Amino acid sequence: MWLKPEEVLLKNALKLWLMERSNDYFVLQRRRGYGEEGGGGLTGLLVGTLDSVLDSTAKVAPFRILHQTPDSQVYWSIACGANREEITKHWDWLEENIMKTLSVFDSNEDITNFVQGKIRGLIAEEGKHSFAKEDDPEKFREALLKFEKCFGLPEQEKLVTYYSCSYWKGRVPCQGWLYLSTNFLSFYSFLLGSEIKLVISWDAVSKLEKASNVILTESIHVCSQGENHYFSMFLHINQTYLLMEQLANYAIKRLFDKETFDNDPILDDPLQITKRGLENRAHSEQFIAFYRLPKEETLEEVHECFLWVPFSHFNTYGKMCISENYICFASQDGNLCSVIIPLREVLAIDKTNDSSKSVVISIKGKTAFRFTEVNDLEQLVTKLRLRCGAASTRYHDISTEVAISSDSSGPSDNLEEQSMTCQKECSKTVNTEALMRVFHPQNLETLNSKMLKEKMKEQSWNILFAECGRGVSMFRTKKTRDLVVRGIPETLRGELWMLFSGAVNDMATNPGYYAEVVEQSLGTSNLATEEIERDLRRSLPEHPAFQSDTGISALRRVLTAYAYRNPKIGYCQAMNILTSVLLLYAKEEEAFWLLVAVCERMLPDYFNRRIIGALVDQAVFEELIRDHLPQLTEHMADMTFFSSVSLSWFLTLFISVLPIESAVNVVDCFFYDGIKAILQLGLAILDYNLDKLLTCKDDAEAVTALNRFFDNVTNKDSPLPSSVQQGSNMSDEKSSHIRVDITDLIRESNEKYGNIRYEDIYSMRCRNRLYVIQTLEETTKQNVLRVVSQDVKLSLHELDELYVIFKKELFLSCYWCLNCPVLKYHDPSLPYLEQYQIDCQQFRVLYHFLSPWAHSANRDSLALWTFRLLDENSDCLINFKEFSSVIDIMYNGSFTEKLKLLFKLHIPPAYTDVKSQDPSKGDELSKEELLHFSQLHVSRPANEKEAESVKNSPEKGKGKVDIQTYLNQWQEELFKKEENIKNLPRMNQSQFIQFSKTLYNLFHGDPEEESLYQAIAVVTSLLLKMEEVGRKLHSPMSSAKGFSGTVCASRGPSEGTTENHLREKDPSSPKQEPQWSFAFEQILASLLNEPALVKFFEKPVDVKPRLENAKTSQLRSRTKI
């Protein structure tokens, strides 16, 4: 590797380096201790230790080249190398391209300048693409060299970053280097002859957390496959942890979680992942979640500054965050003040002439925001003006210019005007009023105490609007939160839900979208629409709005439109309950965008087949219980109780457990605070019932106690009619249980647990996502093993190891592959056995590692035929059950079972004539040839295959289970088990010749090789004589017809060249006569007469050494070392 020229004082390095070559201008040196017997003694050990700990890898590479000029004491390092071949290549290049040119220069200074310029040019050319994005390209090149030298991973493995740290081996810290790459966490240390090399794949990490104890003040704990690893002594531990978290989650999403892996260009291409890119991505995700912005936004700039708060008459300090379409601000204390300014609303951006470095942003509605003490003011103003110009052009068609007026309700009216066009288009089908206004209009003539309280709430909000503004750019302060906790008035609920959830931005930037989707989705019929129809009447059935066609039709349209928009989610139970509540308070189009905000941003991954998001938040909830309610944790032996109880809390935002009049107050808080509100309320409920829960003897008693509590939660200020209120029926009854007002409960949850930060929840979600997905993977594995273990003789431990190797091979195939087809095969929604399947190339690798017959010269052909035999449905993929069944026969099968397997490998559909295009490779097949031969029998038209696969699939129509098909498949499997050897087709001449060759190859290298060869010769001769006798007993015509029928039935190809070759050698081979064929019983009977053959196949073979070898060799087989 060429290095940026640096001065080296040679006299200080004499003890560490040895001269290998030299000329007038260059010196090639070798590091002491490298390449010497015994490691160079004590000096070599000390040098090796220094090399491991030193920061600069250029100084510790085993070879280097220095530039010198005659009569100069100063040398310049210009190249280093990990091995002699690399450094010799550099030396030869210098001699051929540089040495001849140097003689023309007059002065030493000119020579040095020329050499330095040439080397810098080489480095610039070499690193033009690879290191341009790194902070310090030169240092990164050096680290990359050491990374490649230590671990020898494939060149495609992208090093993201590296850190100096300590790895704790027991109670001893080992100082070394931690390397974070796209697929692996790697650590290397060399101290006084003791080398530690650790490579952990990210997909094997089940726990990643920051830890601290008496010995380690702060460390990073990594748990992989049951082993715990601790790393400490980081210079910037938070930055390191953030990157590790990002890389682990990227790997988990890419390999395990196909449902939620977005087609992100950064994540799609592992080679494009950089440290800076991952950090930016993490910050963007937090930014979007905090401000509830569309997923497409990315955080581009952050400026620390002050914002003038007019109603409080002071400047608040915080951060201005800028994305492509939004300017956002949050004060240092997030609860104090925050603002979101869409660029589509901006009218002007001006800077003041004073020294305060101020920028004033004016928006529609006669409102202006003044930011002061802004760094890089000129540049920022120029950028914002350009963006505002682009935004105004982009949204010109959808924004209605309104005259600036002092009316505080301007922005919200403007929003209504924006969507007026689309509402007119679909007014025939889409409701333009919230259902609550249609079915419960407020009658001013019959005002009661509850209605008066409601009007007082409205007045409080109007005062807030007058102070803080109204609409998307209003100031959000502590007062806003206090009013939300008290409950949003019925008339403002829809507007404020849209505002706080960010759905207002989605709707404003997509005018007419909902009407289009409704029109396109109406009349569609699929699994989602069938489930929607089934659940329509179960959504708030006690409410009059959903006892009429008006409400039911609106609910149908919203759910069907969303299923059409997002087929990955489609429809999930609990969406109907949530949507019915949204429709009560929001217009139909608004309810649709609120549902989009909930499903795609606020509750990510909740509404899919595996409800991963809900499981992750339940794990976060358990963690918070351990932190805040330790006495409850001690009492409950099993924390899974909280998961089972709280699942409906998270999925329905408490709507399914609380009376509707109380639940809507929870939804208010959810749209303002996100999942934080649900977690806080969950803790408050457990805290309120703590004494009762501590006296409960079992889970059933605890569930009963919580259900009674929910039944007694009321909302004394709810203006809903008593006929609609679900809690009102019990309110008149005398009850020993104390009633709890929802407002008091929410206020208590904020007071006690309001200190839980958004950043902590984000971090806990990331951390627990690893644990949840790995737990689901473990469940999949256990289910697969339980099914497979019934049909094989391998022990559970052996099956477990085999499964790990099987899955690892699948992942290794797509670590360094862009748009890997393997990832397309993996579908978590499929039955357990079908979730992971391998193709022929992956099977060949595993066959070489695991098969006791892998020493055979034609092992590639055997692997191919075995794969074709197992691939019964001709989709060029096999699952673990099929894979383990053949491994089990090879190791634990009887003589007859092993022979039957070999027999079936040499007849169709498994057998095909295999000839390598490159004769020099012998029987070895290239990857392309292997895949070609594996697909030979898949020659039907694609549409026919798809039709048959749908027909045979138990999951017709995206997950609808066809029980009859399952029963048919089960019956077929039972028939296969009872397969009689008499049912096997006969083996023709060319197939038998190949069968004999395979047996010869299997015997090669065996201690009894000679006797086995003789035995197979005897068997072959005997079978040929038997066939000849049989043919004489029958007429030639019938014999020919019989054989012809056999060939036609089996579609066996003829191997002419080999056949002629054997005929010449074997005098017993008939000439110019019909081909002969053999039944399996004939071959079996003949082989049973040879004790040597029987002994060979019945000899016990231990699978454990093969499994151990496969585990250690899987990764090494792909590395350069």
Salt bridges, closest charged atoms under 4 A:
GLU20 OE2 - ARG30 NE 2.81
GLU20 OE1 - ARG84 NH1 2.48
GLU36 OE2 - ARG30 NH1 3.27
ASP51 OD1 - ARG31 NH2 2.61
ASP55 OD2 - LYS139 NZ 2.92
ASP92 OD1 - ARG21 NH1 3.99
GLU125 OE1 - LYS128 NZ 3.51
GLU126 OE1 - ARG141 NH2 2.45
ASP135 OD1 - ARG276 NH2 2.55
GLU138 OE2 - ARG141 NH1 3.65
GLU209 OE2 - HIS221 ND1 3.07
GLU227 OE1 - HIS229 NE2 3.82
ASP257 OD1 - ARG610 NH2 3.66
ASP257 OD2 - ARG769 NH2 2.71
GLU259 OE1 - ARG610 NE 3.90
ASP264 OD2 - ARG281 NH1 2.39
GLU285 OE2 - ARG281 NE 3.48
GLU300 OE1 - ARG387 NH2 2.23
GLU301 OE1 - HIS303 NE2 2.82
GLU301 OE2 - LYS383 NZ 3.32
ASP354 OD2 - ARG370 NH2 3.57
GLU378 OE1 - LYS351 NZ 2.37
GLU458 OE2 - LYS455 NZ 3.66
GLU467 OE1 - LYS479 NZ 3.89
ASP482 OD2 - LYS478 NZ 3.60
GLU490 OE2 - ARG493 NH1 2.84
GLU495 OE1 - ARG470 NH2 2.78
ASP506 OD2 - ARG601 NH1 2.85
GLU530 OE1 - LYS960 NZ 3.90
GLU533 OE2 - ARG556 NE 2.61
ASP535 OD1 - ARG534 NE 3.82
ASP535 OD1 - ARG538 NH1 3.09
GLU588 OE2 - ARG557 NE 2.81
GLU600 OE1 - ARG565 NH2 2.98
ASP605 OD2 - ARG769 NH2 2.70
ASP617 OD1 - ARG765 NE 2.79
GLU623 OE2 - ARG767 NH2 2.31
ASP668 OD2 - ARG493 NH2 2.81
ASP673 OD2 - ARG481 NH1 2.32
ASP687 OD2 - LYS752 NZ 2.52
ASP717 OD1 - LYS453 NZ 3.05
ASP741 OD2 - LYS716 NZ 3.57
ASP744 OD1 - ARG747 NH1 3.29
GLU748 OE2 - LYS752 NZ 3.70
GLU759 OE1 - ARG757 NH1 3.93
ASP760 OD1 - ARG757 NH2 3.22
GLU777 OE1 - LYS807 NZ 3.01
GLU778 OE1 - LYS781 NZ 3.57
ASP791 OD2 - LYS881 NZ 3.55
ASP791 OD1 - LYS977 NZ 3.26
ASP800 OD1 - LYS781 NZ 3.20
GLU801 OE2 - HIS797 NE2 3.45
GLU801 OE2 - LYS1111 NZ 2.85
GLU809 OE2 - ARG1118 NH2 2.51
ASP860 OD2 - ARG844 NH1 3.06
ASP860 OD1 - HIS848 NE2 2.81
ASP871 OD2 - HIS937 NE2 3.98
GLU872 OE1 - LYS976 NZ 2.66
ASP913 OD2 - LYS915 NZ 3.97
GLU948 OE1 - ARG940 NH1 2.78
ASP962 OD2 - LYS956 NZ 2.87
GLU973 OE1 - LYS881 NZ 3.59
GLU979 OE1 - LYS900 NZ 3.79
GLU979 OE1 - LYS904 NZ 3.39
ASP1006 OD2 - LYS1099 NZ 3.13
GLU1009 OE2 - HIS1004 ND1 3.17
GLU1027 OE1 - ARG986 NH2 3.83
GLU1027 OE2 - ARG1031 NH1 3.95
GLU1028 OE2 - LYS1032 NZ 3.91
GLU1055 OE2 - LYS997 NZ 3.96
GLU1059 OE2 - ARG1063 NH2 2.66
GLU1073 OE1 - ARG1031 NH2 3.44
GLU1108 OE2 - LYS1111 NZ 3.35
